[in-house]
Amino acid sequence: MNAPARPQRPPFTSVLADDTVTLERLTASADAELSALPAKAVRDARQQRHADVLLEAARDARRAFLALHTEAVYDVLTDHRGRYVRLPELLDTAAERFPGLAPTRAQLDAEAGLIQAHREGRAIDQAILCGALLRSPAVGAHLIDAMLLPTPRSLDALAAFRETGHLALPSVTVERAGTAAHVTFRNAHCLNAEDDRLIADLEVATDLVLLDDQVRVGVVRGGPVDHPKYQGRRVFSAGINLKDLRNGTISFAGFLLGRELGYLHKMQRGLLTDPAAAWSTRTVQKPWVGAVDTFAIGGGMQVLLVLDRVIVETDAFLSLPAAEEGIVPGLGNLRLSRLTGARLARQVVLSGRRIRATDPEAALLCDEVVPAEAMDEAVERAVRELSTPAVAANRRMLALAEEPLDLFRTYLAEFAVVQARRIHSQDVLDKVERRWQRSLSR
């Protein structure tokens, strides 16, 4: 079987209805030919080259369609921006209303249970749509607003949390103590690594901290873990769960893009409570304290970049092992250099340099280094210092100056596509497979 030549750009007409039919025809033809091939796990090299050409031809069609119709598509999906639709629902609706533009729920479900290396890369197709939406200033801003609103789970839990000051989620606890609310990671089985469940729970926890009028400061900390090397010790976070990435359970909408648009952005920019209000009153913002025990790796370190006070245990270290993992460290590439400067940021991101709490450079990333037994007292002191009303007002202005919305939006548009490509790149697949095999041999 000879791989087909890449076709010319599809003959779209700029009429949305006509081009929707053309897109469906082109992508359906590619999918039909792809389905005739053996499953990816058993293809030979020639068959895989054929599949790659088919997939890229369909992606070329999507990009060409979106170059003409991005804003019109979004208006259809949101009733002319009269509704705020969260990203997972938006992608599912796009697949229904514009066949071929995004993978259908059936296509995604068909790959459930397959490891990442055996999937066709449907996340790339989702990313093409998300990147186009975010590149549009008007559409991107509306989508960002949709993701800054409280989640339905948060609203369901709010009354009980306000009454009791406590909520135990599957992988996170939230506990109000005085004017602070303590958010504790409890993914103990995997060193508090990030997975889809943790990301979803963290967004609920963040919403509750920001919605509860009795809370003035949020505190983020890792709970004790089960790992034999760190048994019973607190660990901040080991970053993305690479076993889940290998096994195909790290989602694009819920994790890779959802964490950046969800709980991390809410910590950074605040929770949207009234989309129609003036800029200064449409969100509620509160300062955040991070307490880092043992280490903050990858996504764990990325959390620290949006916090207002970072307290690190004397023996802890911070790292963004992007070079080792082969993926992009979220918005670390956007945020790190404004704290550390360009040279140190490149050492951390490109070379995997660890910053230990006792290194002189640690002062660029944390506010205080304390022994483990002094951590609780240091956190309480930080909460007292950040509880005054002026702090929230000033952090709002700092966020505006440091990371304007358009800068965030344009970075995220490119990140979406690059990261989706990276998680399906052969070097990443090889690395996570080697780690998986090593874990089995222990």
C-alpha positions as CSV (number, residue, x, y, z in Angstrom):
1,M,0.0,0.0,0.0
2,N,1.5,3.3,-1.0
3,A,0.8,6.3,1.2
4,P,-1.3,8.9,-0.6
5,A,0.1,12.3,-1.4
6,R,-1.0,15.2,0.8
7,P,-4.0,16.8,-1.0
8,Q,-4.3,20.4,-1.9
9,R,-6.0,22.8,0.6
10,P,-9.8,21.9,0.7
11,P,-12.0,24.0,-1.6
12,F,-13.9,25.9,1.0
13,T,-16.2,28.7,-0.1
14,S,-16.4,30.9,3.0
15,V,-20.1,30.0,3.3
16,L,-20.5,28.3,6.7
17,A,-23.2,25.9,5.8
18,D,-21.5,24.8,2.6
19,D,-18.1,24.5,4.2
20,T,-19.5,22.4,7.0
21,V,-20.7,19.9,4.5
22,T,-17.3,19.9,2.8
23,L,-15.5,19.4,6.1
24,E,-17.7,16.5,7.0
25,R,-17.1,14.9,3.6
26,L,-13.3,15.3,3.8
27,T,-12.9,14.1,7.4
28,A,-15.3,11.2,6.9
29,S,-13.4,10.0,3.9
30,A,-10.1,10.1,5.9
31,D,-11.7,8.3,8.8
32,A,-13.1,5.6,6.6
33,E,-9.7,5.0,5.1
34,L,-8.1,5.0,8.5
35,S,-10.6,2.5,9.8
36,A,-9.7,0.1,7.0
37,L,-6.1,0.0,8.3
38,P,-5.1,-2.4,11.1
39,A,-5.3,-1.0,14.7
40,K,-2.3,1.3,15.4
41,A,-0.8,-1.2,17.8
42,V,-0.2,-3.8,15.0
43,R,0.5,-1.6,12.0
44,D,3.7,-1.9,10.1
45,A,5.8,1.1,9.3
46,R,4.2,1.6,5.8
47,Q,0.7,1.4,7.2
48,Q,1.6,3.9,9.9
49,R,2.9,6.3,7.3
50,H,-0.3,6.0,5.4
51,A,-2.3,6.6,8.6
52,D,-0.2,9.7,9.4
53,V,-0.9,11.2,6.0
54,L,-4.6,10.6,6.4
55,L,-4.7,12.2,9.9
56,E,-2.7,15.2,8.7
57,A,-4.9,15.7,5.7
58,A,-8.0,15.8,8.0
59,R,-6.1,18.3,10.2
60,D,-5.3,20.5,7.3
61,A,-9.0,20.6,6.5
62,R,-9.9,21.6,10.0
63,R,-7.3,24.3,10.1
64,A,-8.5,25.7,6.7
65,F,-12.1,25.6,7.9
66,L,-11.3,27.4,11.1
67,A,-9.3,30.0,9.3
68,L,-12.6,31.1,7.8
69,H,-15.1,30.3,10.4
70,T,-13.7,30.4,14.0
71,E,-16.0,33.1,15.3
72,A,-19.0,31.9,13.5
73,V,-18.5,28.3,14.9
74,Y,-18.2,29.7,18.4
75,D,-21.3,31.8,18.0
76,V,-23.3,28.7,17.0
77,L,-21.9,26.7,20.0
78,T,-22.7,29.5,22.5
79,D,-25.9,31.0,21.1
80,H,-24.0,34.1,19.9
81,R,-22.0,34.2,23.1
82,G,-25.2,34.3,25.1
83,R,-24.1,31.2,27.0
84,Y,-20.9,30.3,28.8
85,V,-19.9,26.8,27.9
86,R,-17.0,25.0,29.6
87,L,-14.4,23.4,27.5
88,P,-15.3,19.7,27.6
89,E,-19.0,20.4,26.7
90,L,-17.9,22.9,24.0
91,L,-15.7,20.2,22.3
92,D,-18.5,17.6,22.5
93,T,-21.0,20.1,21.1
94,A,-18.6,21.1,18.3
95,A,-18.3,17.5,17.2
96,E,-22.1,17.2,17.0
97,R,-22.8,20.6,15.3
98,F,-19.9,20.6,12.9
99,P,-19.1,16.9,12.0
100,G,-15.4,16.3,11.6
101,L,-14.3,19.5,13.4
102,A,-13.5,17.7,16.7
103,P,-13.5,14.0,17.7
104,T,-16.9,12.7,18.6
105,R,-17.6,11.1,22.0
106,A,-17.9,7.8,20.3
107,Q,-14.4,8.2,18.8
108,L,-13.0,9.1,22.2
109,D,-14.8,6.3,23.9
110,A,-13.4,3.8,21.3
111,E,-9.9,4.6,22.5
112,A,-10.7,4.3,26.2
113,G,-8.6,1.6,27.7
114,L,-5.8,2.0,25.0
115,I,-2.4,3.2,26.1
116,Q,-1.2,6.5,24.7
117,A,1.0,4.9,22.1
118,H,-1.9,3.0,20.6
119,R,-4.1,6.1,20.1
120,E,-4.6,8.1,16.9
121,G,-3.9,11.5,18.5
122,R,-7.5,12.8,18.9
123,A,-6.2,15.3,21.4
124,I,-4.4,17.0,18.5
125,D,-7.7,17.5,16.7
126,Q,-9.2,19.0,19.9
127,A,-6.2,21.3,20.2
128,I,-6.5,22.6,16.7
129,L,-10.0,23.8,17.5
130,C,-9.0,25.2,21.0
131,G,-6.0,27.0,19.5
132,A,-8.1,28.7,16.9
133,L,-10.7,29.8,19.5
134,L,-8.1,31.2,21.8
135,R,-6.3,33.1,19.0
136,S,-9.4,35.1,18.4
137,P,-9.4,38.0,20.9
138,A,-13.2,38.2,21.3
139,V,-13.9,34.5,21.2
140,G,-10.8,33.6,23.3
141,A,-11.8,36.1,26.0
142,H,-15.3,34.7,26.2
143,L,-14.0,31.1,26.5
144,I,-11.6,32.2,29.2
145,D,-14.6,33.8,31.1
146,A,-16.5,30.6,30.8
147,M,-13.7,28.7,32.4
148,L,-13.4,31.3,35.2
149,L,-16.9,30.7,36.4
150,P,-17.6,28.3,39.3
151,T,-18.1,24.7,38.3
152,P,-21.5,23.0,38.9
153,R,-19.8,20.7,41.4
154,S,-18.6,23.8,43.3
155,L,-22.0,25.4,43.5
156,D,-23.5,22.1,44.7
157,A,-21.0,21.9,47.5
158,L,-21.0,25.6,48.5
159,A,-23.8,25.7,51.0
160,A,-22.5,22.8,53.0
161,F,-18.9,24.2,53.0
162,R,-20.1,27.6,54.2
163,E,-21.9,25.9,57.0
164,T,-19.2,23.4,58.1
165,G,-16.0,24.8,56.8
166,H,-14.9,21.4,55.6
167,L,-15.1,19.3,52.4
168,A,-13.4,16.0,51.7
169,L,-13.1,15.3,48.0
170,P,-11.6,12.1,46.5
171,S,-8.1,13.6,46.2
172,V,-8.3,17.0,48.0
173,T,-9.5,18.3,51.3
174,V,-10.6,21.9,52.1
175,E,-10.6,23.0,55.7
176,R,-11.4,26.5,56.9
177,A,-9.3,27.7,59.9
178,G,-10.0,31.3,61.0
179,T,-9.6,33.5,57.9
180,A,-7.7,30.8,55.9
181,A,-8.9,27.9,53.9
182,H,-6.4,25.0,53.7
183,V,-6.4,23.0,50.4
184,T,-4.5,19.8,50.9
185,F,-3.6,17.4,48.1
186,R,-4.2,13.8,49.1
187,N,-3.2,11.7,46.1
188,A,-1.1,9.7,48.5
189,H,-0.6,6.7,46.3
190,C,1.4,8.6,43.7
191,L,3.3,11.3,45.6
192,N,0.4,13.8,45.1
193,A,1.0,13.6,41.4
194,E,-1.6,15.3,39.1
195,D,-4.2,13.3,37.3
196,D,-7.6,14.1,35.9
197,R,-9.4,13.6,39.3
198,L,-7.0,15.8,41.2
199,I,-7.3,18.6,38.7
200,A,-11.1,18.5,38.9
201,D,-11.1,18.4,42.7
202,L,-8.6,21.2,42.9
203,E,-10.9,23.4,40.8
204,V,-13.8,22.7,43.2
205,A,-11.6,23.5,46.2
206,T,-10.3,26.7,44.6
207,D,-13.9,27.8,43.8
208,L,-15.0,27.2,47.4
209,V,-12.0,29.2,48.8
210,L,-12.9,32.1,46.6
211,L,-16.7,32.0,47.2
212,D,-16.7,31.6,51.0
213,D,-17.0,35.1,52.5
214,Q,-15.4,33.9,55.7
215,V,-12.1,33.1,53.9
216,R,-9.5,35.8,53.1
217,V,-6.5,33.6,52.3
218,G,-6.1,30.3,50.5
219,V,-3.3,27.9,51.6
220,V,-2.1,25.1,49.3
221,R,-0.1,22.1,50.7
222,G,0.6,18.5,50.0
223,G,-0.5,15.8,52.4
224,P,1.3,12.7,53.6
225,V,2.1,10.1,51.0
226,D,2.4,6.3,50.9
227,H,5.6,5.9,48.8
228,P,8.1,3.7,50.7
229,K,10.9,6.4,50.4
230,Y,8.7,9.1,51.8
231,Q,6.2,7.1,53.9
232,G,4.1,9.4,56.1
233,R,5.9,12.5,55.0
234,R,4.2,15.5,53.4
235,V,5.0,16.0,49.7
236,F,3.8,19.0,47.8
237,S,3.5,17.3,44.3
238,A,5.4,15.1,41.9
239,G,3.8,16.8,38.9
240,I,1.9,15.1,36.1
241,N,1.3,11.4,36.7
242,L,3.4,9.9,34.0
243,K,1.9,6.4,34.5
244,D,-1.5,7.9,33.7
245,L,0.0,9.7,30.6
246,R,1.4,6.4,29.4
247,N,-1.9,4.6,30.0
248,G,-3.9,7.3,28.1
249,T,-5.9,8.6,31.1
250,I,-4.6,12.2,31.0
251,S,-7.2,14.1,29.1
252,F,-6.7,17.1,26.9
253,A,-9.8,19.1,27.9
254,G,-9.9,18.2,31.6
255,F,-6.2,18.2,32.3
256,L,-3.7,19.6,29.8
257,L,-5.8,22.7,28.9
258,G,-8.3,22.5,31.7
259,R,-5.9,23.0,34.5
260,E,-4.4,26.1,32.9
261,L,-7.9,27.6,32.2
262,G,-9.3,26.3,35.5
263,Y,-8.0,26.2,39.0
264,L,-4.5,27.7,38.2
265,H,-6.0,30.7,36.3
266,K,-8.6,31.2,39.1
267,M,-5.8,31.4,41.6
268,Q,-4.0,33.9,39.3
269,R,-6.9,36.1,38.1
270,G,-9.8,35.3,40.4
271,L,-13.2,33.6,40.1
272,L,-15.7,35.2,37.7
273,T,-18.9,35.9,39.6
274,D,-20.6,38.5,37.4
275,P,-19.6,38.5,33.7
276,A,-21.6,41.7,33.1
277,A,-20.1,43.8,35.9
278,A,-17.2,46.3,35.5
279,W,-13.7,44.8,35.4
280,S,-12.9,45.6,39.0
281,T,-16.0,43.9,40.5
282,R,-16.6,41.0,38.1
283,T,-14.2,38.7,39.8
284,V,-13.4,37.8,43.4
285,Q,-9.7,37.4,44.2
286,K,-7.8,36.3,47.3
287,P,-4.2,35.9,48.1
288,W,-2.7,32.4,48.2
289,V,0.1,30.8,50.2
290,G,2.0,27.7,49.2
291,A,3.7,25.4,51.8
292,V,6.2,23.2,50.1
293,D,7.3,20.0,51.9
294,T,9.9,17.7,50.3
295,F,9.6,18.8,46.7
296,A,7.4,20.5,44.1
297,I,8.2,18.9,40.7
298,G,6.7,19.8,37.3
299,G,3.1,20.8,37.7
300,G,3.7,21.2,41.4
301,M,6.3,23.9,40.8
302,Q,4.0,25.5,38.2
303,V,1.4,26.0,41.0
304,L,3.9,28.1,43.0
305,L,4.3,30.6,40.1
306,V,0.7,31.9,40.6
307,L,0.9,32.1,44.5
308,D,1.5,35.2,46.5
309,R,3.7,33.7,49.3
310,V,5.8,30.6,49.0
311,I,7.3,28.9,52.0
312,V,9.6,26.0,51.4
313,E,11.0,23.4,53.8
314,T,14.8,23.5,54.2
315,D,15.3,20.1,52.6
316,A,12.9,20.6,49.7
317,F,13.6,21.3,46.1
318,L,11.8,22.7,43.0
319,S,12.1,21.5,39.4
320,L,10.5,21.6,36.0
321,P,11.8,18.4,34.4
322,A,10.4,19.2,30.9
323,A,13.6,18.1,29.1
324,E,13.4,14.7,30.8
325,E,9.6,14.2,30.3
326,G,9.5,15.7,26.8
327,I,6.4,17.8,27.3
328,V,5.9,21.6,27.8
329,P,5.7,22.6,31.5
330,G,2.3,24.3,31.3
331,L,2.6,28.0,31.6
332,G,5.9,27.7,33.3
333,N,7.6,29.0,30.2
334,L,5.5,32.1,30.4
335,R,5.7,32.8,34.1
336,L,9.1,31.5,35.3
337,S,11.4,34.0,33.6
338,R,9.7,37.0,35.2
339,L,10.6,35.6,38.6
340,T,14.1,34.2,37.8
341,G,15.3,36.0,34.7
342,A,15.8,34.4,31.3
343,R,19.1,32.6,32.0
344,L,18.0,30.7,35.1
345,A,14.6,30.0,33.5
346,R,16.4,28.3,30.6
347,Q,18.5,26.2,32.9
348,V,15.4,25.0,34.8
349,V,13.2,24.4,31.7
350,L,15.7,23.3,29.1
351,S,18.3,21.5,31.2
352,G,16.2,20.3,34.2
353,R,18.1,22.2,36.8
354,R,16.8,21.6,40.3
355,I,16.6,24.5,42.7
356,R,17.2,23.5,46.3
357,A,15.7,25.5,49.1
358,T,19.2,26.3,50.3
359,D,20.5,27.5,46.9
360,P,20.9,31.3,46.6
361,E,18.6,31.2,43.5
362,A,15.8,29.8,45.7
363,A,15.2,33.4,46.9
364,L,13.8,34.2,43.4
365,L,11.1,31.5,43.7
366,C,10.2,31.4,47.4
367,D,9.7,34.0,50.2
368,E,10.8,32.0,53.2
369,V,12.8,28.8,53.9
370,V,12.0,27.1,57.2
371,P,12.7,23.8,58.9
372,A,9.9,21.3,58.8
373,E,8.9,21.9,62.4
374,A,8.5,25.6,61.7
375,M,6.2,25.3,58.6
376,D,2.9,25.6,60.4
377,E,3.9,28.7,62.3
378,A,5.3,30.3,59.1
379,V,2.0,29.6,57.2
380,E,0.0,31.1,60.1
381,R,2.2,34.2,60.0
382,A,1.8,34.5,56.2
383,V,-2.0,34.2,56.5
384,R,-2.1,37.0,59.1
385,E,0.0,39.3,56.9
386,L,-2.1,38.7,53.8
387,S,-5.5,38.9,55.4
388,T,-5.9,42.7,55.0
389,P,-8.3,44.0,52.4
390,A,-5.7,46.0,50.6
391,V,-3.8,42.8,49.7
392,A,-6.5,41.5,47.4
393,A,-6.8,44.8,45.6
394,N,-3.1,45.1,45.1
395,R,-2.6,41.5,43.9
396,R,-5.3,42.2,41.3
397,M,-3.2,45.1,39.9
398,L,0.0,43.0,40.1
399,A,-1.7,40.2,38.1
400,L,-2.9,42.7,35.5
401,A,0.6,44.2,35.1
402,E,2.5,40.9,35.1
403,E,0.2,38.8,32.9
404,P,-2.3,40.8,30.8
405,L,-5.2,38.7,29.6
406,D,-4.2,38.9,25.9
407,L,-0.7,37.6,26.8
408,F,-2.2,34.7,28.6
409,R,-4.6,34.0,25.8
410,T,-2.1,34.1,23.0
411,Y,0.4,31.9,24.9
412,L,-2.3,29.4,25.7
413,A,-3.4,29.2,22.0
414,E,0.0,28.0,21.0
415,F,0.5,25.9,24.1
416,A,-2.7,23.9,23.4
417,V,-1.4,22.7,20.0
418,V,2.2,22.2,21.0
419,Q,1.4,20.2,24.1
420,A,-1.1,18.0,22.2
421,R,1.6,17.2,19.7
422,R,4.1,16.5,22.4
423,I,2.0,13.9,24.3
424,H,1.8,11.9,21.1
425,S,5.4,12.4,20.0
426,Q,7.5,9.2,19.8
427,D,10.2,10.4,22.1
428,V,7.6,11.1,24.9
429,L,5.9,7.8,24.3
430,D,9.2,6.0,24.5
431,K,10.2,7.7,27.7
432,V,6.9,7.0,29.5
433,E,7.0,3.4,28.4
434,R,10.6,2.9,29.7
435,R,9.4,4.4,33.1
436,W,6.4,2.1,33.1
437,Q,8.6,-1.0,32.4
438,R,11.1,0.0,35.1
439,S,8.2,0.3,37.6
440,L,7.0,-3.2,36.8
441,S,10.5,-4.7,37.4
442,R,10.8,-3.2,40.9
